[in-house]
Amino acid sequence: MTPPAIDPLHEPLTDKEKHVIVLIAQGMSNKQIAATIFLAESTVKNYVSRIM
């Protein structure tokens, strides 16, 4: 029996994406988040887009 296909719109969040959610909830901007977790601001924006 094959496992069901994962819908790309409903894939589980990565650990980094979960961390970004926590930082957003703390009121941080994308720029602040990027500096905090050592990522490019564009990467944070990509995470936020995927989360939403």
DRENLO-979669 format. One record per atom (N, C-alpha, C): atom name; x, y, z. Coordinates in pm, 1 decimal. Example, Ala and Ser with C-alpha at 12.3 -4.5 7.8 and 13.67 -1.06 7.14 Angstrom:
2
 name     east    north       up
    N   1319.0   -569.0    780.0
   CA   1230.0   -450.0    780.0
    C   1320.0   -330.0    780.0
    N   1285.0   -225.0    708.0
   CA   1367.0   -106.0    714.0
    C   1290.0      3.0    787.0
END
This chain:
52
 name     east    north       up
    N     84.6   -117.2      0.0
   CA      0.0      0.0      0.0
    C     89.5    124.1      0.0
    N     62.3    216.3    -89.1
   CA    143.4    337.6    -97.5
    C     85.4    445.6     -6.0
    N    173.8    524.9     54.8
   CA    124.6    632.7    141.7
    C     55.0    738.9     58.0
    N    -37.3    812.1    116.6
   CA   -105.7    917.8     41.4
    C     -8.3   1027.7      1.5
    N    -32.6   1086.7   -113.3
   CA     52.4   1196.2   -160.7
    C     33.6   1317.3    -69.6
    N    142.0   1387.6    -45.6
   CA    135.9   1508.2     37.6
    C    103.0   1626.6    -52.1
    N      0.1   1696.0    -18.4
   CA    -38.4   1816.3    -90.5
    C     63.5   1924.8    -56.0
    N    133.1   1982.0   -156.7
   CA    236.1   2082.5   -126.5
    C    182.5   2203.7    -50.8
    N     52.9   2228.3    -57.7
   CA     -3.6   2341.0     16.0
    C    -23.8   2308.3    163.1
    N    -10.8   2181.8    198.9
   CA    -33.8   2141.1    337.0
    C     84.0   2064.5    395.2
    N    202.4   2090.2    345.1
   CA    320.8   2025.7    400.7
    C    345.9   2081.2    540.4
    N    398.8   1997.5    628.8
   CA    428.8   2047.3    763.6
    C    534.5   2157.8    758.9
    N    527.4   2246.8    854.8
   CA    625.3   2355.3    862.6
    C    759.7   2301.4    909.5
    N    866.4   2363.3    858.9
   CA   1000.6   2326.5    902.7
    C   1027.9   2390.7   1038.8
    N   1133.6   2345.8   1102.8
   CA   1171.6   2405.2   1231.6
    C   1201.2   2554.3   1216.7
    N   1267.4   2593.0   1107.5
   CA   1298.5   2735.5   1085.8
    C   1170.1   2816.1   1069.1
    N   1073.9   2761.2    993.8
   CA    947.3   2831.7    974.5
    C    873.8   2847.9   1107.5
    N    876.6   2746.2   1190.4
   CA    814.4   2755.5   1322.8
    C    883.3   2862.9   1407.1
    N   1015.4   2870.0   1396.1
   CA   1091.2   2971.7   1470.4
    C   1051.2   3111.3   1422.4
    N   1035.3   3127.1   1291.2
   CA    993.8   3255.7   1235.5
    C    856.5   3295.4   1290.2
    N    764.9   3200.2   1300.7
   CA    632.1   3229.5   1356.0
    C    643.7   3283.7   1498.3
    N    727.5   3220.9   1578.3
   CA    746.3   3265.3   1717.0
    C    798.9   3408.8   1719.6
    N    894.7   3438.1   1634.2
   CA    953.6   3572.4   1632.6
    C    854.8   3676.4   1580.6
    N    772.9   3638.0   1483.3
   CA    667.3   3728.4   1435.8
    C    571.1   3758.9   1550.3
    N    534.9   3655.7   1624.5
   CA    442.2   3672.1   1737.4
    C    499.8   3764.6   1844.3
    N    632.8   3771.2   1851.3
   CA    698.5   3860.5   1946.9
    C    706.8   4003.4   1893.7
    N    657.9   4024.5   1771.5
   CA    653.1   4158.6   1715.2
    C    773.5   4198.0   1631.8
    N    858.7   4103.1   1598.8
   CA    978.3   4135.4   1520.6
    C    944.5   4156.7   1373.2
    N   1019.8   4245.9   1310.3
   CA   1008.5   4267.8   1166.2
    C   1089.5   4160.7   1093.2
    N   1068.1   4150.5    962.6
   CA   1146.0   4054.7    883.3
    C   1295.8   4081.3    897.2
    N   1332.6   4208.7    897.4
   CA   1474.0   4245.2    909.3
    C   1530.1   4201.0   1044.3
    N   1454.9   4222.0   1150.6
   CA   1499.1   4180.7   1284.1
    C   1509.0   4028.5   1293.6
    N   1412.1   3959.5   1235.3
   CA   1414.6   3813.1   1236.6
    C   1538.0   3763.0   1162.8
    N   1564.4   3819.8   1047.1
   CA   1680.0   3778.5    967.5
    C   1809.2   3794.0   1047.7
    N   1823.3   3905.5   1116.2
   CA   1943.6   3929.0   1196.1
    C   1951.7   3832.7   1314.4
    N   1837.9   3800.4   1372.8
   CA   1834.4   3713.3   1490.4
    C   1873.0   3569.9   1457.7
    N   1824.7   3519.9   1342.7
   CA   1851.5   3378.6   1310.8
    C   1949.9   3362.6   1194.4
    N   2022.1   3471.2   1165.5
   CA   2132.5   3467.6   1068.8
    C   2089.4   3419.1    930.7
    N   1984.1   3481.9    878.3
   CA   1935.7   3453.8    743.9
    C   1925.9   3584.7    666.9
    N   1917.5   3573.2    535.7
   CA   1890.7   3690.8    453.9
    C   1745.2   3731.5    474.7
    N   1719.3   3860.3    467.9
   CA   1581.9   3907.6    484.7
    C   1490.1   3845.8    379.0
    N   1542.0   3825.3    258.8
   CA   1460.9   3763.9    152.8
    C   1420.9   3620.7    188.3
    N   1507.6   3549.8    259.6
   CA   1474.8   3413.8    303.4
    C   1361.9   3417.6    405.2
    N   1368.3   3512.1    496.1
   CA   1261.0   3527.3    595.0
    C   1129.9   3558.8    523.2
    N   1134.9   3646.0    424.0
   CA   1014.0   3679.5    347.9
    C    957.1   3555.3    279.8
    N   1044.4   3470.5    227.0
   CA    998.4   3345.5    165.1
    C    929.9   3256.6    267.8
    N    988.1   3246.3    387.1
   CA    927.5   3166.0    493.8
    C    789.7   3220.8    529.3
    N    780.6   3352.5    543.7
   CA    653.4   3414.6    579.8
    C    549.1   3386.6    471.4
    N    588.3   3396.0    346.2
   CA    495.6   3367.0    236.3
    C    446.5   3223.5    242.2
    N    536.8   3132.2    271.0
   CA    498.9   2990.9    277.3
    C    408.0   2963.6    397.6
    N    435.2   3031.1    508.7
   CA    355.3   3012.6    629.8
    C    212.1   3061.3    607.5
    N    198.9   3173.3    539.4
   CA     66.3   3232.0    517.8
    C     -4.5   3151.5    413.4
END
